[in-house]
Amino acid sequence: LKVENVGVAKAHMATLPLIMLGLLAGAFIGLGAMLFVIVKSDTTLSFAVSQLLGGFVFCLGLLLVVIAGAELFTGNNLLAMAWADKKITSAEVLRNWLWVCAANFVGAAGLAVLVYFSGHTHMNGGGIGQAVLRIAAAKQNLLWHEAFFRGVLCNVLVCMAVWMAMAGRSVTDKAVAVMLPVMAFVAAGFEHSIANMYLMPLAMLLQHGGLTGHAAVTWGGMLGNLVPVILGNLMGGSVLVGMVYFVIYRANAAQD
C-alpha cells in the first residue's frame, strides 16, 4: 500500500519539480558511476575485489536518490503497482517515465560534462580516462539480448533495494537496505540505463578531446545500448518486481 501511495504522489507531481528531481537523480547516479570508475582504473586489484569494491562505492548514487530525494527512472518502474490497482492511469505512468528518463539523461550527461572539464579523468596517470573508454566501449559492444537481460537483472535488484528502503525508518535502515542489492548488480556486470547515460557521453567527450586506445563510442552505439537496457530495466522493475508483488498482495487480500 505504501509503494502504491508513493506511486500516486509521483504520478501526480507537477512537471517542474518532477524534472528538477529527475536532473538530480541522473547526477546522483553519475556520481556513483564516477566512483566505480576510480576503482576500475586500479589495475592492481583482482577481478573479484575490483567488482565488489566498485559495486560498494556505486551505492552512493542510489543512497543519494533514496535519502536526499530524487526521481529515478529505474526506481519509478514500481509505479506499475499503483497502475495495476487502477490508482493511476496509463497516461500518468508514461508521463512520469518519459519526463524522468529524459531528465535523468540530462542530469547524468550534464555531470559528465562537468567531470570532463574538471580534469578528473587525468587522475591515476590518465588511467581513469582509459577506464571510462574501456567500460563504455564494452557496453556499446554488447549484443542486444545481452544488454536487455542485463538490464532486466539490474532493475530487479534496484527495485528490490527501493522496496526494502521504503520499510526503513531511519537513514541507517535505508542505507543497509540499499547497499547489498546495488553492490550485487554492479559487481555482476548488469546494466543500469542511467549509469550508462553518464559513462557513454563522458567517453565521447574524452574521444573528442583526443583520448584513444579503445573502440570509438558513438551516438548510434550509445542508442544501441540504451534502448535494450531501458526495455530490460522496465521489464525487471515493473513486471518482475512490481507486478509480482502486486499479484501476491492482491491474492493475499482476497483470501482475507
N, C-alpha and C positions, 0 to 999 in steps of 0.2 A: 504493500500500500504506500509506503514511504517513497519507494522508487517511482511509482506511478504519479504521486503528487508532485514530486520534483520534476518529472517529465512534463506535467501540465504547466507548471510555472515556467519551465524553459521554453515550451512551445508558444506561450502567450507573452514572452518577453518582448519589449519594444525593440525595434530594429537597431537603433543606435547603440544601446548598451550591449545588445547581442553581438554586434560587430566588434565593439571595443574589447569585450571579454574574449571573443574569438581571436583577435590580434594577440592578446596577452597569452592565450594558451599556445598559439603557434610559437611564440618567442620562448615560452617556458620549456616546451618540448625540445626546441632548438638548443637551449642551454644544457639540457640533459645529453643531447647528442654531442654537443661540444666536449663535454667531459668524457664521454665514451671514446671519442677520437683521441683524446690525450692518452688514455690507457692503451689504445690500439697502436699508437705511434711508438710505444716502447717495445722494441723487438727482442729485448732480453727476457720478457715474460713468456712462460709456457702457454700453450694454446688454452688450456682449461683455466688457468689463472687469469689470463687476459680476457677471456669471455665472461667469466664470473665477476671479475672486478669491474669490467666495463659495464656489465648489467647493473651492478650495485650503484655506480655513480650516475647512470642514466636515470635512476629512480628520482633524482632531483626534479626532473620535468613533471612527472605526474604528481609528486608531492606538492609542488607549487600550484598545480591546477586544482587539486583537491582541497588543500588547506588555505591557500590565498584566495582561491575562487577564480574560475575562468571557464570558458565554453570550449570544450574539446570535441571535435567531430567523433572520434572513436568512442569516447565515453558516452556521448549523446546518442549512440546507437541504441541505448537502453530505452529511448523514447518509444520503442516498439511495444513495450509493455502497456503504456498508457493508451497507445493507439489500439491495441488488441482489446482493451477493456472499454473502447469507444469513448474515452475521456477526451481525446483529441482527434482531429481529422487527419486524413492523408495529406491534405494541403498544408496543414500546420507542421506536420512532421517534415515534409520535404522543404518547407520554408526554412526551418531550423537547420536542417542538414546542409542545405545549399549555402546559406549565409555563413554558417560556422566553418564549413570546409574552406570556402573562399577566404574568409578572414584568417583562418589558421595558416593558409598558404602565404598570405601577405605578411603575417607575423613571423613565420619561420624564415621565409626568404629575406625579409627585412633584417632579421638578426644576422643572416648570412652576409648581407652587405656590410653591416657594422663590424662583424668579426673580420671580414676581408680587409677593410680599410684600417683596422686596428693593428694589423701586422701579427696577430695571434698565430697565424699559420706558419710563421717563420720560426717558431719555438722548436726546440729539440733538433736544431740544425736543419730546419726545414722538414723534419720528419712528420710534423702534424699535417702540413700541406700534402705531402705524399700519401699519408694515411687517408685523408679525405678523398683524393683522387682514386686510390685503390678501392676504397669502400663503395664509392659512387659508381665506379666502372663495373664492379661486381654486381651491384643492384641492377644496372642497366642491362647486363648480360643474362639475367635470369630468364629462364623460359617462362612463357605466360602462365602455365599451370603451376609452376614452382612459386611464382610471385603471388598468385591467387591463394594457394593453400597456406603459404607462409603468412599471408595477410589474415586468413581465417584463424589460424592458430594464435597469432599475435593478439587479435582482439578478443578472443575467448579469455585470454589471461588478463588483458587490460580491463575488460568489463567485469571480470571476477574481482579484480583489485578495487574498482569503483564500487561494486556491490558490497564488498566487505567493509570498505571505508565508511559507507553510509551507516553501518552498525556501530561505528566508533563514537565515543562520547568525548574524547579528548584528542588533542593533537598527536599524542603518543599512540593512541589506539589507531588512528587513521594512518600514521606513518608505518606502523607494523603491518597493517593490512595491505598496504600498497606495495611494500618493498619486495617481498618474495615473488609474487606473480610477475611483476615488472622485470625483476632481475632474471627470472626464468625465460621470458620471451626474448629478451635481448641476448642472453647467453646462448640460447638455442638458434639464434640467427633468423628469427622470424621478422616479418616486415610490417613496420608501422608507417602508415602513409604520411603522417605529419612530420615524423623524424626525417623521412626522405625528402620532404619539402624544404628542409634546411640543408641537408648534405649535398643534394644534387645541384641546386643553384650555387652553393659555395664552390663545388668542384668546377662548375662552368666559369665562375669568376676567376678562379685560380688559373684555369687554362687560358682565359682571355688575358691574364696578366703575364703569360709566358711560361707557366709551370707545365712540364711534360713528364713523361715516364710511364703513363698508363693510357689505355684507350680513351679517346675523347668522349666526354659526356655531352650529349646533345639535347635540344628541346624535345626532339622526337623520341630519344632514348628515355628521357625523364617521363614523358607521357606514357610510353610503353610500359614503364614500371608502375606509375601511379594509378592507371586505370585498373589493372587486375588487383593491385594491392588494396585500393579503395573498395572494390567489389568484395574482395576477401574479408576486409575489415567489417563491412556491412553484414556479410553472412555470419561471421563469427560472433559479433556483438549482438546483432538484432535477433538472429534465429537461434544460434546455439547457446546463447545465454538468456537474452530477454524473453524469447518465445518459450523456451524450455521451462524457465521458472514460472512464466505466466500460466502455462498448462498445468504445472504441478500445483500451484496455489489455487487455481480455479477448481481443479479436481478435488483438492482438499476441502475447499469451502463448500462444494456441492455435497460432500459427504456429511459435513457438519449440519 
